[in-house]
Amino acid sequence: MNRLAVLSNAASRANRAGGLASLALDGLELVTHVVTHTVDDVPQALDTLLAAEPDAVAVNGGDGTIQTLLTACLRRRDVALLPPLAVLPGGTTNMNARDLGGGGERRQALHDFLALRELPRRHWLLRHRPVLHIEVQGAEVYAGLFFGIGVVVRGVEFWQRSLRRGPLAVELGLGAAIARSAWGLVRRQPPFDVATTITMQLGTEPERQLEVSCLIVSALDELILGFRPFWGPGAGPLACTWMDARPEQFLRHLSALRRGDEARLAGLDGYHSQRTPSLTLDVAEPWLLDGEVVDAPGRLDIRASAPLAFIDLAGSAP
């Protein structure tokens, strides 16, 4: 029998309004269940989880919950020491859960995770991915799976102000915010068309000064709404894509950008993509990490951690 642990974020969308109590995890044999109510609870929750020496940990929350757990782990110990992780779809967008094998309906995902107690580990289907290790010079370190600056930050801020508390407070709402941001970029409407000035160094390449509308870095294969905007060359586990301040015919090329269509995007003015082992950015604005806006401008050193094991729950189900 395998020991399991579950971290539940009581504030995530799926856990509110009685959703957490209905999971009935407390008292299950070989299952440690810890509930957090604020981000300040996470470090102690992490210690409690790991003290139980679980063979696997499930994160029951949204993208921000897994980012908070990974960041807490990075600040206290090496993230590579974590046991295999299952990311349950307990949040609003659940981008990480879908890409890492924990997508679908939350109760089914939890059922599949609990089934691992009796499933030999050799039958677990694992997806090995690094996470982003982000160090703010002279300040904190962060860990996550998706980083962004520019219009993606403005889109999330728009969603939080206008849609998050309304009837569209689901992925459709965030999709609407993305569509609104894209339209603002096309129509050159502030704040969506405001360029972000950065200094960037990819790996050991020379530094370059850029005016960008958007820059994203990820260890994921697929982002929200099926976006796969990565097509560039280079060696390294991190995919980096950016657009100039005024990318050529953005609306016309949005579909190709969504698919990462190298045949259409390579050589176009304003569209760039490359893989890299690390990058350094100087940025004077807040940035995005797994759906959470982080107000920590400055010099950012971003590199990939050692690969972590994420459990594909559907593929591991007996």
C-alpha positions in Angstrom: 0.0 0.0 0.0 1.2 3.5 -0.8 1.0 6.5 1.5 -0.8 9.5 0.0 -1.2 13.2 1.0 -3.6 15.9 -0.2 -3.2 19.6 0.2 -6.5 21.4 -0.2 -6.9 25.2 -0.7 -10.2 26.0 1.0 -10.3 29.3 -0.9 -10.2 27.8 -4.4 -13.4 27.9 -6.5 -14.2 24.2 -6.4 -13.6 24.0 -2.6 -15.9 26.8 -1.6 -19.6 26.5 -0.8 -19.3 23.0 0.7 -17.1 21.5 -2.0 -14.3 20.8 0.4 -16.4 19.1 3.0 -18.0 16.8 0.5 -14.6 15.2 -0.4 -14.7 13.2 2.8 -10.9 12.7 2.9 -10.4 12.8 6.7 -9.9 9.5 8.3 -9.0 7.6 5.2 -6.4 5.0 5.7 -2.9 6.0 4.6 -4.1 9.5 3.5 -2.9 12.7 5.1 -5.2 15.7 4.4 -4.1 19.2 5.2 -6.3 22.3 4.5 -4.9 25.8 4.0 -7.0 29.0 4.2 -4.3 31.6 3.3 -0.9 31.5 1.6 0.7 31.9 5.1 -0.6 28.4 5.9 1.3 26.7 3.1 4.8 26.4 4.7 3.5 24.6 7.8 1.2 22.5 5.6 4.1 21.5 3.5 6.1 20.4 6.6 3.0 18.4 7.8 2.6 16.7 4.4 6.2 15.7 4.0 6.5 14.5 7.6 4.0 11.8 6.7 6.6 10.6 4.1 3.9 10.1 1.3 4.6 8.3 -1.9 2.6 11.0 -3.7 1.0 14.4 -3.0 -2.1 15.8 -4.7 -2.7 19.5 -4.8 -6.4 20.3 -4.6 -6.7 23.8 -5.8 -6.1 26.1 -8.8 -2.9 27.1 -10.6 -2.1 29.6 -7.9 -2.2 26.8 -5.3 0.4 24.7 -7.0 2.6 27.8 -7.5 2.3 28.6 -3.8 3.3 25.1 -2.9 6.2 25.0 -5.3 7.4 28.4 -4.1 7.2 27.4 -0.4 9.1 24.3 -1.2 11.8 26.2 -3.1 12.2 28.7 -0.2 12.6 25.9 2.4 14.2 23.0 0.5 14.9 21.8 -3.0 11.7 21.3 -5.1 13.3 18.1 -6.6 12.9 16.5 -3.2 9.1 16.5 -3.6 7.4 13.1 -4.2 5.4 12.7 -7.4 2.7 15.4 -7.6 -0.9 15.1 -8.9 -2.5 18.4 -9.7 -6.3 18.3 -9.3 -8.6 20.7 -11.1 -9.8 22.6 -8.1 -9.5 26.1 -9.3 -10.9 28.4 -11.9 -8.7 27.9 -15.0 -6.8 24.7 -14.1 -4.3 25.2 -16.9 -1.6 23.3 -15.0 -3.9 20.4 -14.1 -4.9 19.8 -17.7 -1.4 19.8 -19.1 0.1 17.7 -16.3 -2.5 14.9 -16.4 -4.9 15.9 -13.7 -7.6 17.6 -15.8 -11.2 16.6 -16.3 -13.7 16.4 -13.4 -12.3 17.0 -10.0 -14.1 14.1 -8.2 -12.9 11.6 -10.8 -9.4 13.0 -10.6 -9.5 12.6 -6.8 -10.9 9.0 -7.2 -8.0 8.2 -9.5 -5.5 9.6 -7.1 -6.8 7.7 -4.1 -6.7 4.5 -6.2 -2.9 4.9 -6.2 -2.9 3.5 -2.7 -3.2 0.0 -4.1 -1.6 0.5 -7.5 2.1 -0.5 -7.6 4.3 2.5 -8.4 5.7 0.8 -11.5 2.2 1.2 -13.0 2.0 5.0 -12.4 2.3 7.1 -15.5 4.6 10.0 -14.8 5.2 13.2 -16.8 8.6 14.7 -15.9 8.8 18.4 -16.2 11.0 21.1 -14.7 9.5 24.1 -13.0 10.6 27.7 -13.3 13.0 28.9 -10.6 12.7 32.7 -10.5 15.0 34.7 -8.4 14.4 38.4 -7.9 17.8 40.1 -7.4 18.1 41.1 -3.7 14.6 39.7 -2.9 12.6 36.5 -2.9 12.6 33.4 -5.0 9.5 31.9 -6.7 8.6 28.7 -8.5 5.9 28.0 -11.0 5.1 26.7 -14.5 4.0 29.8 -16.5 5.6 33.3 -16.5 4.4 36.3 -18.4 4.8 40.1 -18.8 3.0 42.7 -20.8 -0.5 42.3 -22.2 -1.0 38.9 -20.4 -0.7 40.8 -17.1 -3.1 43.5 -18.2 -5.6 40.8 -19.3 -5.5 39.1 -16.0 -5.9 42.4 -14.1 -8.9 43.2 -16.4 -10.4 39.8 -15.6 -9.9 40.2 -11.8 -11.5 43.7 -11.9 -14.4 43.0 -14.3 -15.2 39.3 -14.5 -13.9 37.3 -11.6 -16.8 38.0 -9.3 -19.5 37.9 -11.9 -21.3 35.1 -13.7 -18.4 34.5 -16.0 -16.0 33.6 -13.2 -14.9 30.4 -14.9 -12.5 29.7 -17.7 -14.9 31.3 -20.2 -14.4 34.5 -18.2 -10.7 34.4 -18.4 -11.0 33.5 -22.1 -13.1 36.6 -22.5 -10.4 38.6 -20.9 -7.8 37.2 -23.3 -10.1 38.0 -26.2 -10.5 41.6 -24.8 -6.8 41.9 -24.5 -6.2 40.7 -28.0 -8.8 43.2 -29.3 -7.2 46.0 -27.4 -3.9 45.1 -28.9 -5.3 45.1 -32.4 -7.2 48.4 -31.9 -4.2 49.9 -30.1 -6.3 50.7 -27.0 -4.6 51.4 -23.7 -3.7 49.8 -21.4 -3.6 46.7 -23.7 -1.3 48.2 -26.3 1.2 49.8 -23.9 4.6 48.4 -24.6 6.8 46.9 -21.9 10.5 47.8 -21.9 12.8 45.0 -20.9 16.4 44.0 -21.1 16.7 40.3 -21.9 19.5 37.7 -22.1 18.7 34.2 -23.3 21.2 31.7 -22.0 24.7 32.9 -22.8 23.6 35.2 -25.7 24.3 38.9 -25.5 21.8 41.1 -23.7 19.2 42.9 -25.9 17.0 45.9 -25.2 13.4 45.3 -26.3 10.0 46.9 -26.5 7.5 44.0 -26.2 3.7 43.7 -26.1 4.0 40.3 -24.5 6.6 37.8 -23.3 5.8 34.3 -21.9 8.1 31.5 -20.6 6.8 28.1 -19.7 7.6 24.5 -19.0 4.1 23.4 -20.1 3.2 22.1 -23.5 -0.3 23.5 -23.6 -1.7 26.7 -22.1 -5.2 28.0 -21.5 -7.8 27.5 -24.2 -5.5 25.1 -26.0 -2.7 27.7 -26.8 0.6 26.2 -27.8 2.5 29.4 -28.8 6.0 27.9 -29.0 7.8 27.0 -32.2 11.4 28.4 -32.0 14.8 26.7 -32.2 17.3 26.2 -29.4 18.2 23.8 -26.7 16.8 23.9 -23.2 13.7 23.0 -21.2 12.1 26.4 -21.2 10.0 27.7 -24.1 10.1 31.5 -24.5 7.9 33.4 -26.9 7.6 37.2 -27.3 6.0 39.7 -29.6 7.2 43.2 -30.4 5.3 46.2 -29.4 3.4 46.3 -32.7 3.4 42.8 -34.1 2.6 42.5 -37.8 -1.1 41.8 -38.5 -1.7 40.3 -35.0 -5.4 39.4 -35.6 -4.6 37.6 -38.8 -1.8 35.6 -37.2 -3.6 34.8 -33.9 -4.7 31.4 -35.0 -1.1 30.5 -36.1 0.2 31.8 -32.8 -2.3 29.6 -30.9 -1.0 26.6 -32.7 2.7 27.6 -32.7 2.7 27.3 -36.5 6.4 27.7 -37.3 5.7 27.6 -41.1 3.6 30.8 -40.8 5.3 32.6 -38.0 9.0 32.1 -38.7 10.3 35.2 -40.4 7.3 37.4 -39.6 8.1 40.8 -38.2 7.3 41.0 -34.5 7.0 37.3 -33.6 9.8 35.4 -31.8 10.1 32.0 -30.1 13.1 30.2 -28.8 14.0 27.4 -26.3 16.6 28.2 -23.7 18.0 26.7 -20.5 17.7 30.1 -18.7 17.1 33.8 -19.2 17.6 37.0 -17.4 15.1 39.9 -17.5 15.2 43.5 -16.3 11.6 44.6 -16.0 10.0 47.6 -14.3 6.5 46.2 -14.1 4.6 43.5 -12.2 4.7 40.0 -13.8 2.5 36.9 -13.9 3.2 33.5 -12.4 0.6 30.8 -12.9 -2.3 33.3 -13.0 -1.1 35.4 -10.0 0.2 38.9 -10.5 3.5 39.4 -8.7 4.5 43.0 -8.0 8.3 42.4 -7.8 10.0 44.4 -10.6 13.7 44.3 -11.0 16.3 41.9 -12.4 14.8 38.4 -12.7 17.0 35.3 -13.1 14.8 32.5 -14.5 16.1 28.9 -14.9 14.7 25.4 -15.0 14.7 23.2 -12.0 15.6 19.5 -12.1 12.6 17.6 -13.6 9.8 16.9 -11.2 7.5 13.9 -11.5 3.8 14.7 -12.1 1.3 11.9 -12.1 -1.0 11.5 -15.1 -4.0 10.3 -13.2 -6.1 9.1 -16.2 -3.1 7.1 -17.5 -2.4 5.6 -14.1 -5.9 4.5 -13.3 -6.2 0.8 -12.7 
